[in-house]
Amino acid sequence: MRGIFLEGELLNSMAFRSLSKWGLQVYLGFLTRRVMVKSKDKSRADSRTITNNGQITYCYTTAEKRGIPRREFRNAIDEIIGKGFIDINHQGAGGRSRDMTTYFIADRWKKWGTPDYQPTPTPRIRNTKEGQGWQVYNTRQQKKSVTNLSPENPLSSDKIDTPKQKNRIIGVTKMTPEKMHEKTISA
């Protein structure tokens, strides 16, 4: 039988209570991926150990299948690493190389928010490749956006912009009653 075991200390901790919606969902997803084994210890009757700690994977594709958007998944990973719930064992290259990041379930969360809290020894390395990836694609798309193509000149103008009569001004003159009277007399 599979399931998630949550300690009372974890549920009552400030770190757990401060998790965002996505952070909570991703953390619980990590907990479902761990393999727990009961073992008998001399000091305790039963204790549980994580046999796959350091080899736990959770990729973007799996998160998307669970309804977690890519940006929220990335931010949730950063949040739960920052609050001490998980640590990175191996930073994967991702993409087509199939080199996935592997994680440890950590217990640094117990000291989160105290002066004794130690940040992660292996933070997530952000993609800093310029000229590649989503950032470049997104920038190009924003430049092509319909909302950014507003005309520099107003739509209405008193100029004719046909090729033969370019920049010919069509003006409307105001006729005063005296000028109209003069035109009718002279005609």
Residue pairs with C-beta under 8 A, 6 or more apart in sequence:
2 32
4 28
4 31
4 32
5 36
5 48
6 31
9 110
10 16
10 109
13 109
13 110
13 112
14 112
14 113
15 83
15 84
15 85
15 109
15 110
15 112
15 113
16 109
18 83
19 27
19 79
19 80
19 83
20 75
20 76
20 79
22 68
22 72
22 73
22 75
22 76
22 79
23 75
23 76
23 79
23 80
23 83
25 66
25 68
25 76
26 58
26 63
26 68
26 73
26 76
26 77
26 80
27 76
27 80
27 85
27 86
29 58
29 62
29 63
29 66
30 56
30 58
30 80
30 85
30 86
30 103
30 105
31 105
33 52
33 56
33 57
33 58
34 50
34 52
34 53
34 56
34 105
35 50
35 51
35 52
36 48
36 49
36 50
36 51
37 48
37 49
37 51
38 46
38 47
38 48
39 46
39 47
39 48
39 49
40 46
40 47
41 47
50 105
53 104
53 105
54 89
54 102
54 103
54 104
55 89
55 102
56 86
56 102
56 103
56 104
56 105
57 100
57 101
57 102
57 103
58 103
59 94
59 100
60 70
60 73
60 74
60 94
63 70
63 73
64 70
64 73
68 76
77 86
77 124
78 124
80 86
81 87
81 88
81 120
81 123
81 124
82 119
82 120
83 109
83 112
84 106
84 107
84 108
84 109
84 110
84 111
84 112
84 117
84 120
85 105
85 106
85 108
85 109
86 103
86 104
86 105
86 106
87 103
87 104
87 106
87 108
87 120
87 121
87 122
88 101
88 102
88 103
88 104
88 120
88 122
88 123
88 124
89 102
89 103
89 104
89 122
90 101
90 102
91 101
91 122
91 124
91 125
92 99
92 100
92 101
92 102
93 99
94 100
94 101
101 124
106 120
108 117
108 118
108 120
111 117
111 118
127 133
127 135
130 136
142 148
158 169
158 170
158 171
158 172
159 167
159 168
159 169
159 170
160 166
160 168
160 170
161 167
175 183
